[in-house]
Amino acid sequence: MREVRVTRRAGAVSLLAAVAVSLTLAPSAPAVADWTRDREYWLADYGFTAAWATTTGDGVLVSVIDSGIADVPELAGAVVGGADFSGQGSADGRTPVGPSPNHGTLVASVLAARGSGDGDGMIGAAPGARLLSASISIDPDAPVPFDDQIPQAVRWSVDQGATVINMSITRGSLSWPESWDDAFLYAAQHNVVIVAASGNRAQGTDEVGAPATIPGVLTVAGVDREGRASQQASTQGITIGVAAPAEELIGVNARGSVVSWAGSSGASPIVAGLVALVRAAHPDLDAANVINRVTSTATPAGDPAIYGHGLINAEAAVTSDVAPVVANPLGDLAEWITIYRRAPSTNTPIATFTSTPLPLPTPGRPFASVSQYELTQAVVPSIFLLGFGILIALGSIAVARRLRPRRLSHDENEIPPTT
């Protein structure tokens, strides 16, 4: 998977896109179920097939804000509406747009593919869900700027009745435009769950970027087939909610071919599909309690800045007894706006967490750990030597100044400072 990064005045924006889907696994003709679905390891390993005994997501409307969902057999009857917000696509949002035209269809197939008939073809995490195709473009020449497309697409999705929105995109920055505040708050006030991809280290995204940094958004990190943090197809940040498979994925592209791909772009629709299952099984729950079901039933996996609450468990999220909550466990956007948007002249929101990238864990070494031996034998002595060295340096400078001819001071003052 290769991310497209487009630099704009407002920052870098990108679909976390598989524009270079390298290996075609099947021709455009319908695939054999055993051949295709055996490769969808996440369906059984993460409890989706067990959860389907309760629901497949019937009746839940999910908006896919992406490059557009093409008309392919696996999604026949799944897409019930759409619109274009880029100025480059068709009115129904079904024409793939931008430099990554396959991306939206790949995402949609992982989320809600229904097969290609007679039990054949790929099937999504929530095959009973209905989809909206909200097409956007990261093309810098798009008639509508990217930062304007997003709030329009979010508001439209809410107004169409979507209760789940998937956003496998990143702005490439911790901050976001103030216009996004209103749109995401509008979604929160209408009990819509927004699911967003964390980003991919392979493309230089070392930490989550908006919309994954927005309070209340269910941000998804990526793991490999063994459930370990992906070194390439994920990133980090304290806003991560849960982790899901991001490697060795398959999907259907805009030409109708089943292909291999990887990235948090694929992990996000897996979780959006899970949210659809929870909403179908528990239609009375508000967004906060839907998210709480997903996060509280996840299997802890390690550092929260990498795994969030842990690896998703679809069966548990759908069937377990979960105590209700009164607030979104992933934050309150309204409260954030009150705190950080108080000054009208401030255009850039204050970051809610450090921007210093942290290393992903390596086998046999706990994340960001320092042993007592290292602390006492290396860190403390180093600090002592550093302080002693500074004292010596300051003393040397003082002596040199006292011995230096006074005339040199004028020459030094005439030397321009080094920047």
N, C-alpha and C positions, 0 to 999 in steps of 0.2 A: 504494500500500500504506500502510496506517495501522496503527501499533502500538498495542496496548492496554496501558496502564500502570496497574497497580493498586498503590496504596500500602498497605503493611502495616507492622506494627511492625518486622519484620526487614528492611524495605527495599522497593524497588519490584520487582515481578515482572511479566513479560510474555511472551506468545507474540509472536514477531516477525511479527505477523499481518497478513494481507491481509483485514481485516474489511470494508474498503470497496473491494472489487474492482469497479472502476468500469465496465469495458467488457466486456460479454458478446460473445464472438466467435462463438459458435455456440449453437444451441438444444440441448435435451437429447437430440435424436435423434443417432445416430452421425454423426460428421464424416467428410468425405472425407480420405483419407490425405494426398494432395498438398496440400490446403488447410491441414490442421492441422500436419503434420510439417514443412512448409516453414518454418513459424514457429519451429520448434525449432532455431534456428541453431547452438546449442551442441553438438548431436549430431555434426555434421560438423566444425565449426570447432575443437572441442576433442578430436577423435580418438575419439569414442565409436563411430561407425559403423565405423571401421577396427578398433577393438578387438573389436567383435562377431564379427569373423572368427575370433577365438580363443575368446571366451566371451561370453555374455549374462548371466552371474551365476548360472547354474543351480545350485541346491542351497544357495545362501547365504541364511541367515535374518537379516533386518534388522528390528530393532524401531524403530518410529516412536513416540517419546514425544511426544504432541501432543494436540490436542483431540479425537481420534478419527477413524478412517477410515470414511467412509460407504460403503454398497454402491452402487457405480457401475459401468457396463459396462466401462470401461477397466481396472478393477481386479478384474474377475471372476476368481476362482481364485488371485489373488495373495495375499490375506490368509488366513493359515492358523491364526490364533489371536489372542486378545486378552483384555484385562482392563481394568477401570476402577479408577482409584486416587483419583478425586475425590469419590466418593460421590454423584455427580450423573448418571452414565451407566449404561449397561446392562452386565451381567456380561461380555459378550463384547468390550467396548471399542469397539463399532462405532457407538454412538450419539454423534454430535457434541455436545460439552458446552462450557459457558462462553460468554463474550461474543464469541468468535471461532470459531464452529462449523465454518466452511469450511476453516479453516487446515490441519488434519490431512490432509484429503483432497487439498488442493492439494499439500502436501509429498509425500504418498505417490505422487501421479500423476507428479510430476517424477522421483521416484526409480525407480518400477517399474511404471508403466502398461504394459498389454499390448495396447492398442488395443481397438477395439470390435467386431472381427470382420472377416474378409475384407480384411485389410490396412488397415482404416480406423481412425481415432481416434488419440489421443495415445499416444506410446510413451515410456517412461521411460529413464533412463540405464542401468539394469540390468533390462531387461524379463524376465529369467529368474529374478530373485531372488524369494524368498518374504518376506512381511511379517507382522509382529505389530503389532496396534493397541493401544498402551498409552495409554488416554485419561486426560488430566489437565485441570485447570481452574484458571484464574487468578482466577476469581470469588472475591471476598473473603468471600462467604457460603457457599462450598463447605464441606461437612461436614468435609473433611480439609484442613488448612492446606497451602498450596503447598509449603512447605519440607519437609513430611512426605511429600507425594506423590512427589517426585522420587526420593529414595533407594529407596522401595518399588518404583517403576516400573523403576529400573535393576536392582535385585536380581532382580526377577521376570523381566526380559528375559534376564538371564544364565542364570537357572535354566531358562528355556524353550529354551535352546540358541542364542540369537542370538549371532552373531559380529560384528555391526555394530549400533550404536545411533545413530539420528539425533535430535538435539535442537535444533530451530529455536526456541529459547526463551532468555530471559535473565532473571536475577534482578535486573538493574539495579545490581549492585554488584560491586566487585572481589572481595570476600570471599564466603564461603559457610558454611552451618552445618556444624558438626563432624560431624553425622550423614551429610553427603554424603561425607566422607572415606572412611568404611567402604564405602559403596556403590560409589564410583568405584574404590577400591582393589580391591574384590571383582571388578569388571569387568576391571581391569588384570591381576589374578592369573589370570583365566580367559581371557586373550588376546583380549578383546573390544575392538574399536576404537570409540571414541565420537567422533562428528563433531558439532560445534556451530557455530551461526551466530554471527557476530561482533557483530551489532547494526546499527542503522540511524541515521545522523545525522539523517534527516528527523524522527525522533521524539525527538530530544534525547539520543540515546545517543552521546556523543562518544568513548567508549572501550569496549573489550570488557568484558563482565560475565560472572559465573559463569553457566553452567558453562564458558564459553569461556576463563576464566582458570585453570582447574584443570590442573596439570601432566599431560602425557601425552595430553590431549584434542586432537584434530585440529580446530583452529579455522579457519573459512572466512570470508574477506573477500569483498566483492562488487565486481565491475567492470562497466562498461557494455559495449555491444556491440563497441566497438573495443578492449576490453581495458584501458581506463583506469580508475583507481580511481573508484568511484561516489561522487559528492558527496552523495547522499541515501541510497542503499541499501547502506551499509557503514559501518565505523568503524575504529578503529586500536588497536594494542596489540602489545607484543612477543611475545605468545603466539599471534599469527596464524601458521598453518601454510602455507596456500596461498590462492589467490584463484580465484574462479569467477564465471560470469555471474550478475548479480543484477538486470539491467534488461531490459525488453522480453521478459519471460518469459510463458509461458502455462501453464495448469494446469486440472485438472478440479475443480470445487467439489462440495460435498456434495449439490447438486441434479443433478449430472451434466452441467453446462454447462461448455464450454471457455471460459475467461476469461483476460484479461490481468492480470498482476500484477508486482510488483517487490519486491526486498528480499533481504537475506542469508538469509532464511528459504528462498528458492528456491535460492540458491547452495549451501547446506549439503546438501540431498538430492542435488544433482548430484554432489557429492564423495562422499557416502555411497554413491551408485550406483557410482562409480569404485572405491571400496574394495571393494564387493561383487564387481566384475569381477576385481580383483587377488586377492581371496581364492579365487575360483573357479579362476583360472588357476594359482595357486600355493598350493594347500591346505596345504602343509607349513610355510608361513611363520607365525611368531608375530606378535603385534600390532605390535611395534616394527619389524619388517622390512616389514610391510605398509605402515605409515605412511611408512617410509623410501623405499619405492618411489614413493609418491605425491609426497613432497616433493622427492626427489633428481632426479626426471624432470620436475619443473615448469620452465617457462620463466621465468628471472629477468625481473622487470618493473620493479623500482624499490625504494624503501625497504622493508626488511623489516617495519617497524611498520605498513605499509599493505598490502603484497602478500605478506608471509611469504616463502616460498621462490620464489614466482612463480605464474604461470598454469598450471593443471593441463593435462596432456597424457595423455589416457586411453590412447592407443595405446602410447606410450612406457612408461607405468607397467605395462602388461600384458605387453609383449613385450621390453623392453630387458634387457640384462644389467646387473644392479645388485649391487654388492658388499654382502655382508651386514654388519649392525651388531649390536652386543651390547647396545645400550641404545636406548630410545625417543628419537629426535632432538628430541622436543617436551617432554622432561622426565620426571622420575621422581616420581610422587606419594608413594611410600613414603618417599623421601628428604626430600621437602618436609614430610611429617608429622613426621618425626624432628626436623627443625630448628625448625619453627614451632608445633608442638603440645606442646612440652616442658612448658610451664606449664599445669597442669590448669585454673587459674582464667582463662586467656585464652580468650575466646569468639570474638574477631575475629582471623582470621589476618592476619599482616603482609603487606601488598601486595608483590608480587614485581616491580612496575615502577611508574614514575611515573604519577600520576593527572592530570598536566597535559595537556589536549588539545592536539594539534598540528594545524596546518592541512593539508588535503589539497593535493597538488601542483597548481599552475596551469600552463597551457600556457606553455612557454618559460622556466619558472623551476624549477630543481631544488628538490626538497623540502628545507626547512629550511636553505637554503644562505645563506652570507654571503660576499660577494666581498671580495678584499683591499682594494679601494678603500673599501668600506663600513667595513671594519675600521679602516683607518688615517685616513680622512677624517671618519668619523662616530662610531664607537664609542669609540675612544681619546680624542679630544677631549672627548666627552661625559662620560666618566669623570673626566677631569682637571677640567673645569668643575664637576662635581658635588662633587668633593672640596674644591675651592676655596670653593664656596658654603657647604659645611658649616662650614669654618673661620671664615668671616665671620659666619655665624649664631651660632656658639658664642661668638665674641668679643663680639657685640652683646648677647647674653644676659648675659654676665658684667658688662659695663659697666652695663647696665640695673639689675641687682641691686644694684650698688654705689651707684647714684644714687637708688634707690627708697627712700622713707621707710620706716622699720622698722615702723611701725604697720600698714602694708598687708599685712605678712606674716601677721598674725593673721587679717585678713579673708580672705586667700586660703586659709588653712588651714581656714577654716570653710565654704568653698565645696565642696560634694560633688564628687568626681571625675566626669568625663564618661565614660560607658561606650559 
